[in-house]
Amino acid sequence: MSSIVRPTSAQKTRRLVVLASVAFAVIAGQLQQFAGIGQTPAEFSADSDATLRVVGWAFAIWGPIYLGLIAYAVRQVLPQTGESDMIRRFGWPSVLALLGIGWWILAAAWDAELATIVLIFGSLSVLIIPLLVNARLIRDLPRWDRDRWLVAWPLGALAGWLTVASPVNLLTVATGNGDLPPSLAPTAWALLAVGGVSAFALFVTWRTRLLAYPLPVAWGLLGVFVAEQDKGNIALSSGAIIASLIVLGGALALAFRLRPQRPAPVHTEPPAAG
């Protein structure tokens, strides 16, 4: 439940840092585009995406993610917003993640490949760890609690998308540099990544019961299916669509705790005494 405790001066400062970090994360992409700094993220991703790719329109998910992050930050600087466990525990981790995704845009523009891997996996890690550590707190939030919709959902959605984007980034860089281990074929590495992402997504969803996290994962895997189908990689496209459906179905079952309907027990009246 959201607290009505007024934030201290230090907590107000943290909230302003969160707002500034969201602004940086959102503006970084626009700055790169309009200032013409290096290559775009799409150009960086398409440079060596022969092993695993995501169709271009799937990246439109950044629009809703950014809107959610803006709502997350703006709510915190409103005078009537009290301090809560969710706001406090996710404040600084979210700052690190937001700075990470903002700097990723610039690292990709400058083709700093190693930096992109460190930044994207680092941003994912600083969100996943508190999500798992505070899984019970998230599960116990009432359905319409503001912390659920304005803390857990925006950050969970960002973490979900980064869960897909991180291995794609890694395989793209490894493919471009010729560092993909030859012990497996490229398609096998891609299928291994798809399977790992799916299993991890279901694990996090099982722990948190937070639907915002697996939805972007299922969306990203759908994007892999479309991209690989267009490329003619039937094995990878089939694996991706199966994984997407498994993540979506499993997430719905876990988040809403769906169980098979059992017939109600039949109560029979004892025979009347003779």
Secondary structure as GFF3:
##gff-version 3
##sequence-region A 1 274
A	DSSP	alpha_helix	9	35	.	.	.	ID=ss1
A	DSSP	alpha_helix	41	46	.	.	.	ID=ss2
A	DSSP	three_ten_helix	56	61	.	.	.	ID=ss3
A	DSSP	alpha_helix	62	77	.	.	.	ID=ss4
A	DSSP	alpha_helix	85	109	.	.	.	ID=ss5
A	DSSP	alpha_helix	113	133	.	.	.	ID=ss6
A	DSSP	alpha_helix	135	139	.	.	.	ID=ss7
A	DSSP	alpha_helix	146	147	.	.	.	ID=ss8
A	DSSP	pi_helix	148	152	.	.	.	ID=ss9
A	DSSP	alpha_helix	153	176	.	.	.	ID=ss10
A	DSSP	alpha_helix	186	208	.	.	.	ID=ss11
A	DSSP	alpha_helix	214	231	.	.	.	ID=ss12
A	DSSP	alpha_helix	234	256	.	.	.	ID=ss13
###
